């Protein structure tokens, strides 16, 4: 598990939205399933949908009301530019790029009460078909600070995001490798 140097250096969908980021993180995992078995888990991401396949209990401590799905839900597969993917019942990121079966890019930030976020960010999910029916799933976060104090907020959150994203990647991998069958 982990992004290779080539994956970290590669241009991914959505990179052009924040051309000069202050902080970038790229994570990846190999999945022993075809890309078309990985994509449905990406398409249904979000609160009130498939969840984030991470640590639901921790997310719910923050009032996120996340319930990660163990099956592919057909009603959650139609995601398009302009939709919102909720992180919390009252907070979402906008869908800015959808390349069906290949890439989903979310953009926005989490406001602090009535104060707008002190950063702009993208969260990209890229599915790359590999040989022999395997897939690489890449996740990239890019942050551009819009306030001088943004690093004080973003950098500690990025450390938490590392842990949560690692779990999310394993959660998606495990679900895709099971073929969408619920766990026993």
C-alpha positions as CSV (number, residue, x, y, z in Angstrom):
1,X,0.0,0.0,0.0
2,X,1.2,3.5,-0.7
3,X,1.7,5.7,-3.7
4,X,4.8,5.2,-5.8
5,X,7.0,8.1,-6.8
6,X,5.6,8.0,-10.3
7,X,2.0,8.2,-8.9
8,X,3.0,11.1,-6.5
9,X,4.6,12.9,-9.5
10,X,1.8,12.2,-12.0
11,X,-0.7,14.8,-13.0
12,X,-4.2,13.6,-11.9
13,X,-7.7,14.7,-12.7
14,X,-8.5,17.9,-10.9
15,X,-4.8,19.0,-10.4
16,X,-5.5,22.0,-12.7
17,X,-8.1,23.3,-10.3
18,X,-5.4,24.2,-7.8
19,X,-2.3,24.7,-9.9
20,X,0.0,25.8,-7.1
21,X,-1.0,24.0,-3.9
22,X,0.5,24.7,-0.5
23,X,-0.1,21.1,0.6
24,X,-0.5,17.9,-1.5
25,X,-1.0,14.3,-0.4
26,X,-1.3,11.4,-2.7
27,X,-2.2,7.9,-1.4
28,X,-2.8,4.7,-3.3
29,X,-3.6,1.0,-3.0
30,X,-3.6,-2.0,-5.3
31,X,-6.9,-3.8,-5.6
32,X,-7.3,-7.4,-6.9
33,X,-10.4,-6.5,-8.9
34,X,-11.2,-4.8,-12.2
35,X,-11.7,-1.1,-12.3
36,X,-15.4,-1.6,-13.0
37,X,-15.6,-3.4,-9.6
38,X,-13.9,-0.5,-7.8
39,X,-15.7,2.5,-9.4
40,X,-19.2,1.8,-7.9
41,X,-17.7,2.3,-4.4
42,X,-16.3,5.6,-5.4
43,X,-19.5,6.7,-7.1
44,X,-21.5,6.2,-3.9
45,X,-19.2,8.1,-1.5
46,X,-20.7,10.5,1.0
47,X,-22.8,11.0,4.1
48,X,-26.4,9.8,3.5
49,X,-25.0,7.5,0.7
50,X,-22.3,4.9,0.9
51,X,-20.3,6.6,3.6
52,X,-16.5,6.7,3.4
53,X,-15.6,3.1,4.3
54,X,-13.3,4.4,7.1
55,X,-13.8,4.7,10.8
56,X,-17.5,5.4,11.0
57,X,-17.5,5.6,14.8
58,X,-14.9,8.3,14.8
59,X,-16.7,10.3,12.1
60,X,-19.9,10.0,14.1
61,X,-18.3,11.4,17.2
62,X,-18.1,14.6,15.2
63,X,-21.8,14.3,14.3
64,X,-21.2,13.2,10.7
65,X,-23.9,10.4,10.7
66,X,-21.8,8.2,8.5
67,X,-22.9,4.6,7.8
68,X,-20.5,2.9,5.3
69,X,-22.3,0.6,2.9
70,X,-21.3,-3.0,2.4
71,X,-23.1,-3.3,-0.9
72,X,-23.4,-1.3,-4.1
73,X,-26.6,0.6,-4.2
74,X,-27.9,1.4,-7.7
75,X,-29.6,4.6,-6.7
76,X,-26.3,6.0,-5.5
77,X,-24.4,5.4,-8.8
78,X,-25.5,8.4,-10.7
79,X,-23.1,11.1,-9.7
80,X,-22.5,14.2,-11.9
81,X,-20.8,17.6,-11.9
82,X,-22.7,20.0,-9.8
83,X,-23.8,17.4,-7.2
84,X,-22.6,17.6,-3.6
85,X,-20.9,14.9,-1.7
86,X,-21.8,15.4,2.0
87,X,-19.1,15.0,4.6
88,X,-21.6,15.8,7.4
89,X,-25.4,16.5,7.2
90,X,-24.6,20.2,6.9
91,X,-21.3,20.2,5.0
92,X,-20.5,19.0,1.5
93,X,-17.9,19.3,-1.3
94,X,-19.0,20.0,-4.8
95,X,-18.5,17.5,-7.6
96,X,-16.3,19.2,-10.2
97,X,-15.0,16.3,-12.3
98,X,-16.6,13.0,-13.1
99,X,-15.1,10.7,-15.7
100,X,-17.4,7.7,-15.3
101,X,-15.5,4.6,-14.2
102,X,-12.3,6.6,-13.9
103,X,-12.2,9.8,-11.9
104,X,-14.2,11.7,-9.3
105,X,-13.0,15.1,-8.1
106,X,-14.6,17.0,-5.2
107,X,-13.8,20.7,-4.4
108,X,-14.5,23.0,-1.5
109,X,-13.7,23.4,2.1
110,X,-15.3,23.2,5.5
111,X,-16.5,26.5,6.9
112,X,-15.9,27.4,10.5
113,X,-19.3,28.6,11.5
114,X,-20.0,31.7,9.4
115,X,-16.3,32.1,8.5
116,X,-15.5,30.7,5.1
117,X,-12.8,28.0,4.9
118,X,-9.3,29.5,4.9
119,X,-8.3,27.3,2.0
120,X,-9.5,25.9,-1.2
121,X,-9.1,22.1,-1.7
122,X,-9.7,19.3,-4.1
123,X,-10.1,15.6,-3.2
124,X,-9.6,13.4,-6.2
125,X,-10.3,9.7,-6.6
126,X,-8.7,8.1,-9.6
127,X,-9.2,4.5,-10.7
128,X,-6.5,3.1,-13.0
129,X,-6.9,-0.3,-14.6
130,X,-3.8,-2.5,-14.4
131,X,-2.9,-5.7,-16.0
132,X,-4.3,-9.1,-15.0
133,X,-7.6,-7.6,-13.7
134,X,-6.1,-5.5,-11.0
135,X,-6.6,-1.8,-10.3
136,X,-4.7,1.1,-8.7
137,X,-6.9,3.4,-6.7
138,X,-5.3,6.8,-6.1
139,X,-6.6,9.5,-3.8
140,X,-5.1,13.0,-3.9
141,X,-5.8,16.0,-1.7
142,X,-4.6,19.5,-2.8
143,X,-4.9,22.6,-0.6
144,X,-4.3,26.2,-1.5
145,X,-4.2,28.5,1.6
146,X,-6.3,31.7,1.3
147,X,-5.5,33.0,4.8
148,X,-2.1,33.3,6.5
149,X,-3.4,31.1,9.4
150,X,-4.7,28.3,7.2
151,X,-1.7,25.9,8.0
152,X,-2.6,26.0,11.7
153,X,-5.9,24.4,10.7
154,X,-5.1,22.4,7.6
155,X,-1.9,20.6,8.7
156,X,-3.2,18.9,11.8
157,X,-6.3,17.9,9.8
158,X,-4.1,16.5,7.1
159,X,-2.5,14.2,9.7
160,X,-5.9,12.9,10.7
161,X,-6.8,12.6,7.0
162,X,-3.8,10.3,6.5
163,X,-5.1,7.8,9.0
164,X,-8.7,8.0,7.7
165,X,-7.7,7.8,4.1
166,X,-5.6,4.7,4.7
167,X,-8.6,3.0,6.3
168,X,-10.9,4.2,3.4
169,X,-8.6,2.8,0.8
170,X,-8.5,-0.6,2.6
171,X,-12.3,-0.4,3.0
172,X,-12.8,0.2,-0.7
173,X,-10.3,-2.5,-1.7
174,X,-11.9,-5.1,0.6
175,X,-15.4,-4.4,-0.7
176,X,-14.3,-4.4,-4.4
177,X,-12.4,-7.7,-3.9
178,X,-15.4,-9.3,-2.3
179,X,-17.4,-8.2,-5.3
180,X,-20.0,-6.2,-3.4
181,X,-21.1,-9.1,-1.3
182,X,-21.8,-8.2,2.4
183,X,-19.5,-9.6,5.0
184,X,-20.7,-12.6,6.9
